[in-house]
Amino acid sequence: MSARIIAVANQKGGVGKTTTCVNLAAAFAGMKFPVLLIDLDPQGNATTGCGIDPRRLHMSACEVLLEERTADETILRPEGLEFDLLPSNGDLTAAEVALLQRDGREFALKRALRPLLEKYAWIFIDCPPSLSMLTVNALASAHSVLIPVQCEYYALEGLTGLLNTIEQIRGSVNQALKIEGLLRTMYDGRNNLATAVSDQLLENFGDRVYRSMIPRNIRVAEAPSYGLPVLLYDARSKGAIAHVALAGEMLRRYEKSTAPRKGLET
């Protein structure tokens, strides 16, 4: 199985992109898939959430994008985790500026990942909260985009811009890019607004919206400060159970989409 590459993106910050990435990586690794998590955000939150101090890195995604190091040389296996990490730190901002001066800048990440496609089954890319050259690199590399959407006021703000960007990427650098799905995050069913936003997403996007929802949960919020996915921090928490359910739903969708159709065999 060649790697399935999923970019987790939303230009709006604070919607749960990093939490989704780290915990999906842990969930799929828990199912014994070889998994790579790529931190493509200069803030390095996914790196921190895996127990790695971005300030102490000697190599990061910056060097990989600038072709100063290979991805294989830079990838880490965080202690206590079952998946690999291509870490990030503030140097990525400099990499983005340098990329703007280069030909083929949209494909820097895609070139770096090419040797890894047979090594991993799933690759998750944590994108920065902006439609930057880093995000363009992620979308140019990915098979699909998973969009976390916070179930709060202004949740749909910026979503139109992201969907327009995805269309532009399809028309220019990645014709095969698909929407993996929309994920409702920080959901509280007791909140009328959250229910209204959820209904609005279902009305507009139908079965593109995952049935699984990530609840607002204190354990999910606490886990990054311990450098752990919530699945390892508290496996019985509602947040952990929700991410396992999401991974299962994604896997079933993928298997269904790739299964041979009966009656069409030649």
Beta strands, then each sheet from edge to edge (+ up, - down):
strand 1: 4-8
strand 2: 35-39
strand 3: 84-86
strand 4: 122-126
strand 5: 144-150
strand 6: 178-187
strand 7: 209-215
sheet 1: 3+ 2+ 4+ 1+ 5+ 6+ 7+
end
